[in-house]
Each structure stands twice: as C-alpha cells, then as structure tokens.
Amino acid sequence: MLVLTRKKNESIVINDNIEITIVDVQGDQVRIGINAPKSVSIYRKEIFLEIQAENKRAANVKSINLKDLLK
C-alpha cells in the first residue's frame, strides 16, 4: 500500500485520468472528492463488498426448467 500525506485542497492523480482531492478534514474524518471518467466505477468499500457477495449468491442460484413448472 502506498501511503501519502496530503493537506486540504491537495490532490493525487492515478493513471492520468483519476484525481483524488482532499476536500475537508474535521477531526478523524476526511472528505475526499474523486474526479474520474464515467466508465470508472467508484464505490465505498463496504458497498463494494456487498455487491460482490450478492453477485456470488446470484451466481450460485440453480437454474430451473420452465417446462417443469408447467407440469
């Protein structure tokens, strides 16, 4: 993991097209702004993990034969 020190209104750039800016610092909370192309998905980690878990559950659903339902 790369650890950087930034102050309010300072930024880092990732891959020439993603900019992360420190917007505000209050106590132990930091507000960040992310400027990225619309094709880049950005999620809070806890939401990203929920999406992954839901995708795994959906992939494990057994398919049913519709003809069996009509019997």
CORZISUL-V494770 format. One record per backbone hydrogen bond with DSSP energy under -0.5 kcal/mol. NH is the residue of the N-H (numbers start at 0). CO is the residue of the C=O. E is the energy in kcal/mol with one decimal. If there is no record, write none. Layout:
nh | co | e
NH | CO | E
NH | CO | E
//
This chain:
nh | co | e
2 | 0 | -0.5
3 | 1 | -0.5
5 | 3 | -0.5
8 | 21 | -3.3
9 | 6 | -2.3
11 | 19 | -2.2
13 | 17 | -3.3
16 | 13 | -1.3
17 | 13 | -1.6
18 | 34 | -2.7
19 | 11 | -2.7
20 | 18 | -0.5
20 | 32 | -2.9
21 | 9 | -2.6
22 | 20 | -0.7
22 | 30 | -2.7
23 | 30 | -1.5
25 | 28 | -2.6
28 | 25 | -2.1
30 | 23 | -3.1
31 | 29 | -0.5
32 | 20 | -2.8
34 | 18 | -3.0
35 | 33 | -0.6
39 | 36 | -2.0
40 | 38 | -0.6
46 | 43 | -0.5
47 | 43 | -2.5
48 | 44 | -2.6
49 | 45 | -1.5
50 | 46 | -2.4
51 | 47 | -2.3
52 | 48 | -2.3
53 | 49 | -2.5
54 | 50 | -2.5
55 | 51 | -2.1
56 | 52 | -2.3
57 | 53 | -2.6
58 | 54 | -2.0
59 | 55 | -1.1
59 | 56 | -0.6
60 | 57 | -1.0
65 | 63 | -0.7
67 | 64 | -1.1
68 | 64 | -0.8
68 | 65 | -0.5
69 | 65 | -1.0
70 | 67 | -0.6
//
